[in-house]
Amino acid sequence: IISYKLQYMSRGPPLSLCMRIVIAGGAGFVGANLAVHLASQGHEVVSVDNLRRRGSEFNLPRLSAAGARFEHADARCPEDWRFLREFDPEVILDCAAQPSAVDGYSNPAADFTNNTLPLIHLLEHCRTSGCGIVLWSTNKVYSKTAVGAWAGPFTWQDTRWEGSYPVGEACSMDGGDRSLYGASKVMADLMVQEWSDAFSFPAVVNRFSCLAGPWQWGKAEQGWVAWWVIAHRLGMPLQYIGYEGRQVRDVLSIDDLCTLVNVQIMNMKSGSEVFNVGGGSEFTMSLRECTVICQGITGQRVPVETVEQPRRADFVWYVSDIDKVSTRYSWQPTEASNPGKLIERIDAWVCDHLDKLRMLYPKMQAQEEAAG
């Protein structure tokens, strides 16, 4: 059965074929959007989440309406994965992660116990069943020094820094200036590749840059573009931490991501494949540019503090070289990833969910009530 499944997946089945899919972190921003999208394509989807992150509970009605099954479980607990044998997924999408947090260095173990160790349970299931896996890796697997050597020299522009070369998959993963979060993802990244190549099950590792779109309830470390819009609508202050807000990232919309992942899972082959994934050179934005766009769309201004010292391991400029993933899957980001259009869509969602967003930020709500 395992051999048949691997041979079948390696042939690249037609896109009309429905699959059994498990999404770890399936109530988060990426996981919930994927669950809704994949269920709409006819796939049988189970979303797994511990609901630890505030706002994820608001995604549960969407999952139910889309026909995606929800399992309240913790990725760190092997007993919570017992349902995998019964459901027998053909692919697991591992979106579960502790995000790169500002205070990560005060609790270093959190990144590793959330991003690295739980992956063993999933990989062992893949090893014994032949199930495929897609890992949400990150551009933080590359160190700041390695990105500087690859992408530089950097030049100063009016609203941004500009790099010379988008970052490809061959960028060095050596160095100690990638953050503890990045280190935890390096381990996960390499674990998937090693298990997959050793035991011949399909695996895709996507090293994502900035992902953004509606239904992103978190704060800056969980998705800075959506946070910028939320802050403007709720009147909350923002910060440029280092580089005077001129640091640049490429931006990929959640819609373009969902389209790509659907193609990836339908065209998996035995062994591992690694891709840098983002908006690429066409869709980039600095913090300052995001502020200007948000001001224009919302008609509001918020205080912005400039902090001189950058965060440790923060890139001044990172743009993904997406040639490899584009060629492999005949895929390109669309106008949905255009920063202006993307922020318009996020703002429309924010305006439709202001009551729930205020629930997540009670301090801001108290200030508004005090102001009358």
C-alpha positions in Angstrom: 0.0 0.0 0.0 2.8 2.4 0.9 4.7 1.6 -2.3 1.5 2.1 -4.4 0.8 5.5 -2.7 4.3 6.7 -3.4 4.3 5.6 -7.0 0.9 7.2 -7.5 1.9 10.5 -6.0 5.1 10.6 -7.9 3.3 10.5 -11.2 1.6 13.8 -10.4 -2.2 13.0 -10.2 -4.7 15.3 -12.0 -5.8 18.4 -10.1 -9.4 17.0 -10.0 -8.4 14.2 -7.6 -9.5 14.7 -4.0 -7.1 13.9 -1.2 -7.2 13.4 2.5 -5.3 16.3 4.1 -4.3 17.0 7.7 -3.3 20.6 8.5 -1.3 21.1 11.7 -1.8 24.6 13.0 -5.1 24.5 11.1 -6.9 27.2 13.0 -4.1 29.8 12.5 -3.9 32.4 9.7 -2.2 30.1 7.1 -3.8 26.9 8.3 -7.4 28.1 8.4 -7.1 29.8 5.0 -5.6 26.7 3.5 -8.3 24.5 5.1 -11.1 26.6 3.6 -9.4 26.8 0.2 -8.6 23.1 0.0 -12.0 22.0 1.2 -13.5 24.2 -1.6 -11.4 22.2 -4.1 -13.1 19.0 -2.9 -10.3 17.7 -0.6 -11.2 16.0 2.7 -9.5 18.3 5.3 -8.8 17.9 9.0 -7.5 21.0 10.8 -5.6 20.4 14.0 -4.8 23.2 16.5 -4.4 23.7 20.3 -6.1 27.2 20.0 -3.4 28.6 22.2 -3.0 31.8 20.1 -5.7 34.4 20.7 -7.9 34.9 17.6 -7.6 31.4 16.3 -10.9 30.5 17.9 -12.6 33.0 15.6 -11.6 30.8 12.6 -13.5 27.8 13.8 -16.9 28.8 12.3 -15.1 29.3 8.9 -13.7 25.8 9.1 -17.1 24.3 9.9 -18.9 26.2 7.2 -16.3 25.0 4.7 -16.8 21.4 5.7 -13.3 21.0 7.3 -13.2 18.8 10.3 -11.5 20.3 13.4 -9.5 18.3 16.0 -8.5 20.2 19.2 -5.1 18.8 19.8 -1.5 19.8 20.8 1.2 19.0 18.3 3.6 18.3 21.1 1.6 15.4 22.5 2.0 12.1 20.6 -1.3 10.8 21.9 -3.1 13.6 20.3 -2.0 12.3 16.9 -3.7 8.9 17.3 -6.5 9.8 14.8 -3.9 9.9 12.0 -4.0 6.1 11.7 -7.8 6.1 11.3 -7.9 9.1 8.9 -4.9 7.9 6.9 -4.0 11.2 5.3 -2.2 11.3 2.0 -0.4 14.6 2.9 0.2 16.6 6.1 0.6 20.3 5.9 2.7 21.4 8.9 1.8 25.1 9.6 2.0 24.8 13.4 4.7 27.0 14.8 5.7 29.4 17.5 6.2 32.7 15.6 9.4 34.8 15.7 8.6 36.7 18.8 10.1 39.9 20.2 10.8 38.3 23.6 12.0 34.9 22.2 15.4 35.2 23.9 13.7 35.4 27.3 12.3 31.9 26.8 14.6 30.1 24.2 13.1 26.6 24.8 9.7 27.7 23.5 10.7 27.9 19.9 12.3 24.5 19.9 9.5 22.7 21.9 7.0 24.1 19.5 8.8 24.2 16.1 11.2 21.3 16.2 10.4 18.5 18.6 6.7 18.0 17.6 7.7 17.4 14.0 9.1 14.0 14.9 5.6 12.6 15.5 4.5 13.7 12.0 7.7 12.4 10.3 7.4 9.1 12.0 3.8 8.8 10.7 5.1 9.7 7.2 7.9 7.1 7.5 5.5 4.2 8.3 2.6 5.2 6.1 4.2 6.8 3.0 2.2 10.0 3.7 3.6 13.2 2.1 4.4 16.3 4.1 4.7 20.0 3.3 6.7 22.1 5.9 6.2 25.8 6.5 9.9 26.8 6.8 11.1 30.4 6.7 13.6 32.8 5.3 15.1 32.9 8.8 16.9 29.7 8.1 19.4 31.9 6.4 21.6 34.0 8.7 21.8 37.8 8.4 25.5 37.5 7.3 24.7 34.9 4.6 21.8 37.0 3.2 24.1 40.1 3.2 26.7 38.3 1.3 24.2 36.9 -1.2 21.9 39.9 -1.7 24.3 42.9 -1.2 25.5 45.4 -1.7 22.6 47.4 -0.3 21.8 50.9 -1.4 19.9 53.6 0.5 16.7 54.9 -1.2 14.3 57.5 0.0 11.8 55.1 1.6 13.7 51.8 1.6 17.0 50.0 1.4 17.5 48.2 -1.9 19.3 44.9 -2.5 21.1 43.7 -5.5 20.1 40.0 -5.8 17.0 38.1 -4.6 17.9 35.2 -2.3 18.1 31.7 -3.8 17.9 28.3 -2.2 21.7 27.9 -2.4 22.3 30.7 0.1 24.4 29.4 3.0 22.7 28.2 6.1 25.8 28.6 8.2 26.1 31.3 10.9 24.7 32.2 14.3 22.8 35.4 13.5 19.5 34.0 12.3 17.6 34.2 15.7 16.6 31.3 17.9 13.3 31.0 16.0 15.4 30.7 12.8 17.5 28.0 14.4 14.5 26.0 15.5 13.2 26.2 11.9 16.6 25.1 10.4 16.4 22.0 12.5 12.8 21.3 11.3 13.8 22.1 7.7 16.7 19.6 7.8 14.7 16.9 9.6 12.1 16.9 6.9 14.7 16.6 4.2 16.6 13.8 6.0 13.5 11.7 6.9 12.1 12.1 3.4 15.3 11.2 1.6 16.1 8.3 3.9 12.6 6.7 3.9 11.4 7.7 0.4 8.2 9.6 1.2 7.3 12.8 -0.5 8.2 16.1 1.1 8.2 19.8 0.2 10.0 22.5 2.3 8.8 26.0 1.5 11.0 28.7 2.9 8.5 31.6 3.1 9.1 35.3 3.2 6.3 37.6 4.3 2.7 36.1 4.1 -0.3 38.4 4.4 -4.0 38.6 4.0 -7.4 38.7 5.7 -8.1 36.6 8.8 -4.7 37.3 10.4 -5.6 38.1 14.0 -2.1 38.3 15.4 0.3 41.0 16.3 3.5 42.2 14.5 5.5 39.0 15.0 2.6 36.9 13.6 2.2 39.0 10.4 3.4 42.6 10.3 1.3 43.7 7.3 -2.0 42.9 8.8 -0.9 44.3 12.1 -0.1 47.6 10.4 -3.6 47.8 9.1 -5.2 46.8 12.4 -3.1 49.4 14.3 -4.2 52.1 11.9 -7.9 51.2 12.3 -7.7 50.9 16.1 -5.4 53.9 16.6 -2.6 51.9 18.2 1.0 53.1 18.0 3.6 51.4 15.8 7.4 51.1 15.9 10.2 51.1 13.3 12.8 48.9 15.0 16.1 49.6 13.3 16.9 50.9 9.8 14.5 53.8 10.2 11.7 51.6 8.9 13.3 51.2 5.5 13.8 47.4 5.8 12.2 45.6 2.9 10.4 42.2 2.4 8.7 40.6 -0.5 5.0 40.0 0.2 2.9 37.0 -0.9 -0.9 37.0 -0.5 -2.6 34.1 1.2 -4.6 33.5 -2.0 -1.5 33.0 -4.1 -0.1 30.7 -1.3 -3.2 28.6 -1.3 -3.1 28.2 -5.1 0.6 27.1 -4.9 0.1 24.6 -2.1 -2.8 23.0 -3.9 -0.6 22.4 -6.9 2.3 21.2 -4.8 0.3 18.5 -3.0 -1.1 17.2 -6.2 2.4 16.9 -7.8 4.5 15.5 -5.0 7.2 13.0 -5.7 9.3 10.7 -3.6 12.1 12.5 -1.7 12.4 16.1 -0.7 12.2 19.4 -2.6 13.1 22.8 -1.2 11.9 26.2 -2.4 12.2 29.8 -1.5 8.7 31.2 -1.7 7.4 34.8 -1.6 6.2 37.6 -3.7 9.6 37.8 -5.4 11.1 41.0 -6.9 7.8 42.3 -8.2 5.9 42.5 -4.9 8.0 44.2 -2.2 7.4 46.8 0.5 9.3 48.6 3.3 7.7 49.4 6.7 7.6 53.1 5.7 5.9 52.3 2.4 3.4 50.2 4.3 2.6 53.1 6.6 2.0 55.4 3.7 -0.3 52.9 2.0 -2.2 52.3 5.2 -2.7 56.0 5.8 -4.0 56.5 2.3 -6.5 53.6 2.6 -7.7 54.1 6.1 -7.5 57.9 6.2 -5.9 57.6 9.6 -2.5 58.3 11.1 -1.0 56.7 14.2 2.1 57.5 16.2 5.2 55.8 14.9 8.3 55.5 17.2 11.7 55.0 15.6 14.0 52.7 17.6 17.6 53.0 16.5 18.8 49.6 17.4 17.6 46.8 15.0 16.5 43.5 16.3 19.1 40.8 16.5 19.4 39.0 13.1 16.9 41.2 11.4 17.5 41.6 7.6 17.8 45.1 6.1 16.5 43.6 2.8 15.1 40.2 2.0 13.5 39.3 -1.4 12.9 35.7 -2.4 14.3 34.3 -5.7 11.2 32.4 -6.8 12.5 31.1 -10.2 12.8 27.5 -8.9 9.3 27.2 -7.5 7.8 29.1 -10.4 9.4 26.8 -12.9 8.6 23.6 -11.0 4.9 24.3 -10.7 4.2 26.8 -13.5 3.1 29.3 -10.8 3.6 33.0 -10.3 2.2 35.5 -7.7 -0.7 37.4 -9.1 -2.0 41.0 -8.6 -3.5 39.6 -5.3 0.0 40.1 -3.9 0.3 43.7 -5.0 0.9 45.5 -1.6 -1.7 48.2 -2.3 -4.4 45.8 -3.4 -3.5 43.3 -0.6 -3.8 46.0 2.1 -7.2 47.1 0.7 -8.5 43.6 1.2 -7.0 43.3 4.7 -8.6 46.7 5.6 -12.0 45.6 4.4 -11.7 42.5 6.5 -10.6 44.6 9.5 -13.5 46.9 9.2 -15.9 43.9 9.1 -14.4 42.5 12.3 -13.6 45.5 14.5 -15.7 44.2 17.4 -13.7 41.0 17.6 -10.4 42.8 17.1 -11.2 45.1 20.0 -11.8 42.0 22.1 -8.2 41.0 21.4 -6.8 44.4 22.5 -8.8 45.3 25.6 -6.4 48.0 26.6 -7.1 49.9 23.4 -10.9 49.4 23.9 -10.6 50.9 27.4 -8.8 53.9 26.1 -11.5 54.4 23.4 -14.3 54.2 26.0 -12.4 56.6 28.3 -12.2 59.1 25.4 -15.9 58.9 25.0 
